Amino acid sequence: MMFKVVVPARFASTRLPGKPLLDIAGKPMVIRVAEQAAKSQANEVVIATDHEGIMQAAQSYGVASVRTRTDHVSGTDRIAEVVEKMAWPDDMIVVNVQGDEPLIDPVLINDVAQTLAHDAQAVMSTACHPLHESETFDNPNVVKVVLNAKHQAMYFSRAPIPFPRDAEHRHAIAAYRHIGIYAYRVGFLKQYASLPVTELEKIESLEQLRVLYHGYQIAVTMTAHAPASGVDTAEDLDLVRKVFAG
């Protein structure tokens, strides 16, 4: 199976200004992400950015890059512009690897791509892992997903779902935490950009709800454990630097 990886990298960041270019053991973070993604079975890795400094970093390390507009509201919209510029065929699968995940597991990238390739009904795929801690289940910063019998997403929410109404179900509940990695078919990405933003998407602040709202299917691969965390804070950055420092 052939698939592409696109790494959307936006320079602006509220908590960590200039995050994609922050140094991790001698290389910019976005380059570390691209190098990690290149360990997957993808036949091409492309950085998508609206910033000249990130374009220059990609060039200096020999990583393909595409300059995108500055007005995209999401990483998915940015990738939609990339597939148009690259003229990839409609049946090509593209995996979105966030530009702040230098520890992303290449196996997870492969799994998400394979899940989409094997589900003809789905236009995109993502990942999840089982939740066992009640504190995490109740945390609105943790996105949960409910699956159907075909391992397709029924709904994503920051609320604890499925909610156990009766006490007898509280310890038998099968809950899953959503992992923010996505694979898409190029043909759907071209449609996505024209789908109207929905109230559900705005209320939950979850762009994947736009896909479900408009009647499309999202396939979900399940992994046993939570992946390594991305870099959102200075503390996260310190931890990742220690990993790369050995």
C-alpha positions as a printed Julia matrix, in Angstrom:
246×3 Matrix{Float64}:
   0.0    0.0    0.0
   1.25   3.46  -0.9
   0.4    6.48   1.2
   1.7    9.97   1.92
   2.35  11.79   5.19
   1.72  15.52   5.48
   2.99  17.4    8.54
   1.07  20.67   8.98
   3.3   23.15  10.81
   1.95  26.55  11.82
   4.52  28.97  13.27
   2.09  30.78  15.56
   1.48  29.14  18.96
  -0.03  30.69  22.06
   1.86  28.66  24.65
   5.08  28.0   22.71
   5.79  30.73  20.13
   7.62  29.42  17.08
   7.05  25.85  18.23
   7.94  24.03  14.96
  11.43  25.56  14.95
  12.26  24.92  18.61
  15.47  22.95  18.98
  15.4   19.27  19.92
  18.9   17.8   20.17
  20.25  19.96  17.38
  17.31  19.88  14.96
  14.04  21.84  14.69
  11.01  20.04  16.11
   9.23  19.85  12.76
  12.25  18.1   11.25
  12.25  15.58  14.1
   8.57  14.91  13.33
   9.23  14.47   9.61
  12.15  12.12  10.28
  10.02  10.03  12.62
   7.22   9.88  10.04
   9.75   8.77   7.4
  10.31   5.59   9.48
   6.77   4.54   8.55
   5.86   2.84   5.28
   4.91   6.18   3.69
   6.5    6.73   0.3
   6.63  10.52   0.8
   6.66  12.95   3.74
   5.78  16.6    3.13
   5.79  19.55   5.54
   2.92  22.0    4.96
   3.46  25.48   6.35
   2.65  29.15   5.93
   6.02  30.29   7.33
   9.19  31.04   5.39
  11.49  29.98   8.25
   9.91  26.52   8.36
  10.21  26.25   4.56
  13.93  27.07   4.85
  14.43  24.51   7.63
  12.78  21.81   5.51
  14.97  22.68   2.55
  18.16  22.63   4.6
  17.37  19.12   5.89
  16.2   17.78   2.53
  12.54  17.4    3.51
   9.85  18.16   0.94
   7.65  21.14   1.8
   4.67  23.07   0.43
   3.9   26.72   1.15
   0.24  27.14   2.13
  -2.09  30.03   2.84
  -2.15  31.72   6.23
  -5.94  31.71   6.7
  -6.63  27.98   7.24
  -8.79  27.29  10.28
  -7.51  23.72  10.74
  -4.72  21.36   9.82
  -7.16  19.42   7.63
  -7.9   22.51   5.55
  -4.15  23.07   5.15
  -3.67  19.47   3.95
  -6.54  19.9    1.5
  -4.58  22.72  -0.13
  -1.46  20.52  -0.26
  -3.17  17.64  -2.1
  -4.45  20.07  -4.73
  -0.98  21.57  -5.25
   0.69  18.14  -5.34
  -1.95  16.79  -7.77
  -2.17  13.47  -5.93
  -4.82  11.05  -7.28
  -8.2   10.83  -5.57
  -7.63   7.29  -4.27
  -4.3    8.15  -2.61
  -4.27   7.95   1.2
  -2.74  10.85   3.14
  -1.9   10.7    6.85
  -1.93  13.9    8.89
   0.89  13.81  11.46
   0.8   16.84  13.74
   3.92  19.01  13.65
   4.37  18.89  17.43
   4.68  15.1   17.82
   8.37  14.23  17.45
   7.81  10.91  19.27
   4.99   9.71  17.0
   5.1    5.93  16.57
   5.67   4.97  12.91
   3.64   1.79  13.5
   0.62   3.92  14.46
   1.0    5.87  11.21
   0.99   2.59   9.27
  -2.01   1.26  11.21
  -4.16   4.34  10.55
  -3.37   4.18   6.82
  -4.11   0.44   6.68
  -7.4    0.88   8.56
  -8.64   3.33   5.96
  -7.38   1.19   3.07
  -9.4   -1.78   4.39
 -12.67   0.12   4.95
 -14.23   1.06   1.64
 -17.16   2.8    3.38
 -14.93   5.25   5.28
 -13.49   8.48   3.88
 -11.01   8.91   6.72
  -9.6    7.05   9.7
  -8.18   7.83  13.12
  -7.11   5.98  16.28
  -8.05   5.36  19.9
  -6.98   3.4   22.96
  -8.91   2.0   25.96
  -9.51   4.3   28.92
  -9.25   2.88  32.43
  -8.9    5.89  34.76
 -12.04   7.75  35.87
 -10.13  11.03  36.16
  -9.12  10.83  32.51
 -12.62   9.76  31.47
 -14.09  12.87  33.14
 -11.41  15.27  31.86
 -12.86  17.62  29.17
  -9.37  18.03  27.69
  -9.42  14.34  26.81
 -11.49  13.54  23.73
 -13.52  10.32  23.85
 -14.94   8.3   20.96
 -17.78   5.76  20.76
 -17.52   3.04  18.12
 -20.02   0.92  16.23
 -19.71  -2.81  15.43
 -17.59  -2.01  12.34
 -15.07   0.0   14.39
 -16.33   3.22  12.87
 -16.83   6.35  14.95
 -20.36   7.1   16.13
 -19.44  10.29  18.0
 -16.5   12.19  19.5
 -16.89  14.3   22.62
 -15.05  16.01  25.44
 -17.81  14.75  27.72
 -17.56  11.29  29.34
 -19.16   8.99  26.75
 -20.76   6.52  26.9
 -22.12   7.84  30.2
 -23.0    5.05  32.67
 -26.42   6.05  33.96
 -26.71   3.17  36.43
 -24.12   2.31  39.07
 -23.99  -1.32  37.91
 -22.46  -0.21  34.61
 -19.79   2.11  35.98
 -17.11  -0.57  36.12
 -18.17  -2.45  32.98
 -18.03   0.53  30.66
 -15.81   0.28  27.55
 -14.5    3.8   26.98
 -11.92   4.92  24.42
  -9.67   7.93  24.23
  -9.29   9.48  20.81
  -5.77   9.83  19.43
  -5.36  12.85  17.17
  -3.92  11.27  14.05
  -5.92  11.09  10.81
  -5.74   9.44   7.41
  -7.83  10.65   4.46
  -8.51   9.74   0.89
  -7.46  12.6   -1.37
 -10.86  12.67  -3.1
 -12.56  13.35   0.23
 -10.05  16.02   1.23
 -11.06  17.94  -1.87
 -14.69  17.79  -0.69
 -13.88  18.56   2.96
 -12.81  22.11   2.26
 -16.31  22.89   0.95
 -18.25  21.26   3.82
 -19.96  23.89   5.99
 -18.69  24.24   9.55
 -21.3   22.81  11.95
 -22.59  23.89  15.35
 -21.48  20.58  16.87
 -17.95  21.17  15.65
 -17.92  24.66  17.16
 -19.5   23.58  20.47
 -17.08  20.7   21.07
 -14.16  22.34  19.21
 -13.61  19.06  17.32
 -13.26  19.36  13.56
 -13.88  15.64  12.93
 -17.52  16.17  13.94
 -17.99  18.05  10.67
 -17.32  14.78   8.85
 -19.83  12.76  10.88
 -22.47  15.5   10.74
 -22.46  15.45   6.95
 -22.97  11.68   6.88
 -19.49  10.35   6.19
 -17.85   7.39   7.96
 -14.64   7.52  10.01
 -12.85   4.21  10.56
 -11.01   3.82  13.88
  -7.96   1.69  14.63
  -7.43   0.65  18.24
  -4.06   0.51  19.95
  -3.48  -0.98  23.39
  -1.71   1.99  24.93
  -1.63   5.76  24.83
   0.98   7.14  22.41
   3.8    9.42  23.51
   2.46  12.9   24.18
   3.01  15.82  21.85
   4.67  19.11  22.73
   2.18  21.68  24.02
   4.07  23.22  26.94
   7.62  24.05  28.0
   7.48  21.03  30.3
   6.58  18.77  27.36
   9.51  20.2   25.41
  11.93  19.44  28.25
  10.74  15.83  28.41
  11.13  15.31  24.66
  14.6   16.87  24.69
  15.64  14.39  27.39
  14.38  11.49  25.26
  16.41  12.58  22.24
  19.44  13.34  24.39
  19.42   9.68  25.39
